Amino acid sequence: MQRFAKHSPGGEHSGRIAWGMNAARSSDCRFGKTCPARIPAMPKLSAQARARRIKLLLFDVDGVLTDGKLYFFPEKQQPGSLESAPQTARNQIEIKGFHAHDGIAISLARLGGLKTGLITKRASETVALRARDLKLDFVYQGVDDKRSCFYEVVKRAGLKPEEAAFVGDDVVDISAMRAGGLAVAVKNARAEVRKEAHYVTPHAGGEGGLRDAVEFILKAQGRWKSVLEEYVGKENVAVSS
């Protein structure tokens, strides 16, 4: 028996050795060795999943709250001033157009428990007036670093970056879009901006794009119907009174 076990290729020990070698090749873990843990890749969050966490909606002005066009009207010349003095956009009256749908969007967002605010590189009294009219929670004009400003607003609101969204249209908005939990680009945004977005609105900036963003968030959170009913109810009360 021992001779058979030692020399026969088909012996018991021979079979065990062959099996052990194959097993070692296929799975070292069976012999008590440490195997690298296989960590599955984290699934990417859908736009809807991201929207469900949003409590703060921030946005650009030119190209988002407006169609991006700027209109300048020279201020009236003061008596005694030189008519040949150079005129620049800085010393002229700046006019912008805003869409009523976006104005209602801010009211809907407020009813849905969302805080709202704007971050824009330009500074305009027209924007300041519109912001006061809409009762925005945060207004930042003349901002060069939108990402840092985004974090500052989030901190002031007592929230986490992933609980804030940013709506943009041009490359200057990308840094703020990357900083939050939901990046939104309006329909007329530049291609580079749309590529960064988790959600692209069906309407362009200045034509209801911001309204699309608000509706998308509220619908993802399951609040849209109740918010709409509450808003319509308030409007009916206002009309009847």
Secondary structure, DSSP 4 states (H G I P E B T S, - for coil): -HHHHHH-TTSHHHHHHHHHHHHHHH-GGGGT-------PPPPPPPHHHHHTT--EEEE-STTTTS-S--EEEEPPPPTT--TTS---GGGEEEE----HHHHHHHHHHHHTT-EEEEE-SS--HHHHHHHHHHT-SEEE-S-S-HHHHHHHHHHHTT--GGGEEEEE-SGGGHHHHHHSSEEEE-TTS-HHHHHH-SEE-SS-TTTTHHHHHHHHHHHHTT-HHHHHHHHHHHHHHHHH-
